[in-house]
Amino acid sequence: MTLIALMIALGQQPAPDRVVGLLTLPEVFGGRMCAPFTPADVALHSTPDDGTKVAVVHVDQTWSFAPHGGCEGLKVSVHRGSEREELPTLEYDYEMPAAIVVEQRAGWFRVRTQQGTAWIKASASDRFMALADLFEEFIGVTAIDSNYTGRLMPSPGAPASGASAMRVSPSQPVQVLEIRESGGKAFVKVDVMSHSLCNAGANGPPEIVATGWLPLHSESGEPTIWFSSRGC
């Protein structure tokens, strides 16, 4: 009996997979929005170093271009035999989706699918972007996730200092200072900002209203902070 099966038999749920980053797949999404490219299937495997494909990510329809500019129509899905399903993605740039990575191992990346997870062997053109790199790139447009609320901690894993500890709210602007592992969990140090950089024109430059630590992931495994891939 596997560990997961044993936990279920004992009435325990396995810990959810935690998002660790994004993996670009230019073979199916292209290198940038509306840029012509030659599609190629991306194989999905049940385990790393396994040569047997369990499914493929396939371009069902490539970009179509209007005579006077603009493009539309790129359609990508996971094919499992005769079945098709959507590949869960998140944007890392304007209209540029990427696979959601929950584990990496020597060039292999375990990504979310509609049926759980599967492994991808990264090609030379694929690029893995860890959460820390994404937050560093999107300074000024990062905020508390819309589904998260919690109190700031004085240090990673330390109890929040009672009612005096600031409670962050969904969509509240933050600036990431550091990500650190402690006790097998990841924590993020943030400056909580008075308002978004996007509203600086009307409200002046954002000011720091508090600094502290938050768990990097919620109980569901989702990041507690995220960025706007489309800027302001």
C-alpha positions as CSV (number, residue, x, y, z in Angstrom):
1,M,0.0,0.0,0.0
2,T,1.4,3.4,-1.0
3,L,1.8,6.2,1.6
4,I,-1.1,8.2,0.0
5,A,-3.4,5.1,0.0
6,L,-2.5,4.5,3.7
7,M,-3.2,8.1,4.7
8,I,-6.6,7.9,3.0
9,A,-7.4,4.6,4.7
10,L,-6.6,6.2,8.0
11,G,-8.8,9.1,7.3
12,Q,-5.9,11.5,6.6
13,Q,-5.6,13.7,3.5
14,P,-2.1,14.0,1.8
15,A,-0.6,17.4,1.9
16,P,-1.5,19.5,-1.2
17,D,1.2,20.1,-3.8
18,R,2.7,23.5,-3.4
19,V,3.3,25.7,-6.4
20,V,7.1,26.3,-6.8
21,G,7.1,28.2,-10.2
22,L,6.1,28.2,-13.8
23,L,7.4,26.4,-16.9
24,T,7.2,28.1,-20.3
25,L,6.3,25.8,-23.1
26,P,7.1,27.7,-26.4
27,E,6.5,24.5,-28.3
28,V,2.7,25.0,-27.8
29,F,2.3,28.6,-26.7
30,G,4.9,30.2,-28.8
31,G,7.7,32.6,-27.7
32,R,5.4,35.6,-27.4
33,M,1.9,36.6,-28.1
34,C,0.9,36.5,-31.8
35,A,4.4,35.4,-32.9
36,P,4.2,32.7,-35.6
37,F,5.9,29.4,-34.5
38,T,6.0,25.7,-35.5
39,P,4.1,23.7,-32.9
40,A,5.4,20.5,-31.4
41,D,3.8,18.2,-28.9
42,V,5.0,18.2,-25.3
43,A,5.0,14.7,-23.7
44,L,3.6,14.1,-20.3
45,H,4.9,11.2,-18.2
46,S,3.7,9.6,-15.0
47,T,7.2,9.6,-13.4
48,P,10.5,11.3,-14.3
49,D,13.0,9.4,-16.4
50,D,10.0,7.4,-17.8
51,G,10.1,7.0,-21.6
52,T,6.4,6.1,-21.8
53,K,4.0,9.0,-22.6
54,V,0.7,9.1,-20.7
55,A,-0.5,12.1,-22.6
56,V,0.7,15.0,-24.8
57,V,0.1,18.8,-24.7
58,H,-1.0,19.5,-28.3
59,V,-1.8,22.6,-30.3
60,D,-5.3,22.1,-31.7
61,Q,-5.4,25.4,-33.5
62,T,-2.6,27.9,-34.2
63,W,-2.9,31.7,-34.3
64,S,-5.0,33.3,-37.0
65,F,-4.2,36.8,-38.2
66,A,-6.7,39.4,-39.3
67,P,-5.9,41.4,-42.5
68,H,-5.7,44.7,-40.6
69,G,-3.8,43.4,-37.6
70,G,-4.4,41.4,-34.4
71,C,-4.5,37.7,-33.8
72,E,-6.6,35.1,-32.1
73,G,-7.5,31.5,-32.0
74,L,-4.6,29.7,-30.4
75,K,-6.0,26.5,-28.8
76,V,-4.0,24.1,-26.7
77,S,-5.2,21.0,-24.8
78,V,-3.9,17.8,-23.2
79,H,-4.7,14.7,-25.2
80,R,-5.1,11.4,-23.5
81,G,-6.0,9.0,-26.2
82,S,-9.4,10.2,-27.5
83,E,-9.9,12.5,-24.5
84,R,-9.0,16.1,-24.3
85,E,-8.7,18.4,-21.3
86,E,-7.4,21.9,-20.5
87,L,-3.9,22.3,-19.2
88,P,-4.0,24.4,-16.0
89,T,-1.8,27.5,-16.6
90,L,-0.9,30.9,-15.1
91,E,0.3,33.9,-17.0
92,Y,4.0,35.0,-16.6
93,D,3.6,37.9,-19.2
94,Y,0.8,39.6,-21.1
95,E,-1.3,36.8,-22.6
96,M,1.5,34.3,-22.1
97,P,0.5,31.2,-20.2
98,A,2.9,28.7,-18.6
99,A,2.5,25.3,-16.9
100,I,2.2,25.3,-13.1
101,V,5.1,23.5,-11.5
102,V,4.8,21.8,-8.1
103,E,8.1,19.9,-8.1
104,Q,11.4,19.8,-10.1
105,R,14.0,17.1,-10.4
106,A,17.1,17.2,-12.6
107,G,15.5,18.8,-15.7
108,W,12.1,17.2,-15.1
109,F,9.1,19.2,-13.9
110,R,5.9,17.9,-12.3
111,V,3.1,20.1,-13.5
112,R,-0.6,20.3,-12.7
113,T,-3.2,18.7,-14.9
114,Q,-6.9,18.4,-14.7
115,Q,-6.4,14.8,-13.4
116,G,-3.7,15.5,-10.9
117,T,-0.1,16.0,-12.0
118,A,2.3,14.7,-14.7
119,W,6.0,15.1,-15.5
120,I,7.6,17.1,-18.3
121,K,11.2,16.8,-19.5
122,A,12.1,20.3,-20.2
123,S,13.5,21.1,-23.7
124,A,16.2,23.5,-24.5
125,S,13.6,26.2,-25.2
126,D,11.6,25.7,-22.1
127,R,12.3,28.1,-19.2
128,F,11.6,27.4,-15.5
129,M,10.7,30.5,-13.4
130,A,10.9,30.0,-9.6
131,L,8.5,32.1,-7.5
132,A,11.4,34.2,-6.2
133,D,12.4,35.1,-9.7
134,L,8.8,36.0,-10.7
135,F,8.3,38.2,-7.6
136,E,11.6,40.0,-8.3
137,E,10.6,40.7,-11.9
138,F,7.2,42.0,-11.0
139,I,8.1,44.6,-8.3
140,G,5.4,47.1,-7.9
141,V,2.5,44.9,-9.1
142,T,2.6,42.2,-6.5
143,A,-0.1,41.8,-3.9
144,I,-1.7,39.4,-1.4
145,D,-3.6,36.7,-3.2
146,S,-7.3,37.3,-3.5
147,N,-8.1,34.2,-1.5
148,Y,-5.7,34.7,1.4
149,T,-5.7,36.6,4.7
150,G,-3.5,36.3,7.7
151,R,-1.3,38.1,10.2
152,L,2.3,39.1,9.8
153,M,4.9,37.1,11.7
154,P,8.1,38.7,13.2
155,S,10.2,35.8,11.8
156,P,9.6,32.7,9.7
157,G,7.3,30.3,11.5
158,A,7.1,32.4,14.6
159,P,3.6,33.1,16.2
160,A,2.0,36.3,15.1
161,S,2.2,38.8,18.0
162,G,-1.5,38.7,19.0
163,A,-3.9,41.3,18.0
164,S,-1.2,43.9,17.5
165,A,0.2,41.9,14.5
166,M,-1.1,43.4,11.2
167,R,-3.6,41.3,9.3
168,V,-3.1,41.5,5.6
169,S,-6.1,41.6,3.3
170,P,-6.7,40.0,-0.2
171,S,-5.2,42.1,-3.0
172,Q,-3.3,44.3,-0.6
173,P,-0.1,45.6,-2.3
174,V,3.2,44.2,-1.1
175,Q,6.9,44.1,-2.0
176,V,8.8,40.9,-1.6
177,L,12.1,41.2,0.3
178,E,13.1,37.6,0.9
179,I,12.0,34.0,0.7
180,R,13.4,31.5,3.3
181,E,12.9,27.9,4.3
182,S,12.3,27.1,7.9
183,G,11.0,23.8,9.4
184,G,10.3,22.3,6.0
185,K,8.1,25.2,5.0
186,A,8.7,28.3,2.9
187,F,8.1,31.8,4.2
188,V,8.2,35.2,2.5
189,K,9.2,38.5,4.0
190,V,7.2,41.4,2.7
191,D,6.8,45.2,3.0
192,V,3.1,45.9,3.1
193,M,2.5,49.0,1.0
194,S,-0.1,51.8,1.5
195,H,-1.3,51.5,-2.0
196,S,-0.3,50.0,-5.4
197,L,2.4,51.6,-7.5
198,C,-0.3,51.7,-10.2
199,N,-2.2,54.3,-8.1
200,A,0.9,56.5,-7.4
201,G,-0.4,59.3,-9.7
202,A,-3.4,60.0,-7.6
203,N,-2.0,59.1,-4.2
204,G,1.7,59.8,-4.4
205,P,4.5,57.2,-4.0
206,P,3.5,54.1,-2.0
207,E,4.7,54.0,1.6
208,I,5.6,51.0,3.8
209,V,3.0,50.5,6.5
210,A,4.3,47.3,7.9
211,T,7.0,44.6,7.4
212,G,6.9,41.0,8.4
213,W,6.7,37.3,7.3
214,L,3.9,35.2,5.8
215,P,3.8,31.6,4.8
216,L,4.6,31.4,1.1
217,H,1.8,29.0,0.6
218,S,-1.7,28.7,1.9
219,E,-3.1,25.4,3.2
220,S,-4.3,24.6,-0.3
221,G,-0.8,24.9,-1.7
222,E,-1.4,28.1,-3.5
223,P,1.0,31.1,-3.2
224,T,-0.2,33.6,-0.6
225,I,1.0,36.5,-2.9
226,W,0.9,36.9,-6.6
227,F,1.7,39.4,-9.3
228,S,-0.1,41.1,-12.2
229,S,1.4,39.7,-15.4
230,R,-0.2,42.5,-17.3
231,G,1.2,45.3,-15.2
232,C,-1.1,48.1,-14.2
